Amino acid sequence: MVDNVVGEVAAFEVKATSKSKVSVKAEQLIKLLKFLDAFKKYEKRSAVVAVWFAREGKWVFRRVKDSFQPTGIVVTCQDDSDWSP
């Protein structure tokens, strides 16, 4: 997603599951953050993990921080989104 008006770009790692949680490996998050490096002209750059929880009929959007754990992150259906489209 690119918004030239406000100078913002967002890149997504998208997952879908019928389970109650999803693990995203550190390697995937590193690739996502490196992809955003190509968009340095944008003041706001967000790496986001978007998970569709099919049983709950719910999206959870989690912003990836540079300080994520080397093992990756886990997103659960009980998590609140900290990024919105």
Disulfide bonds with the S-S distance in Angstrom:
none
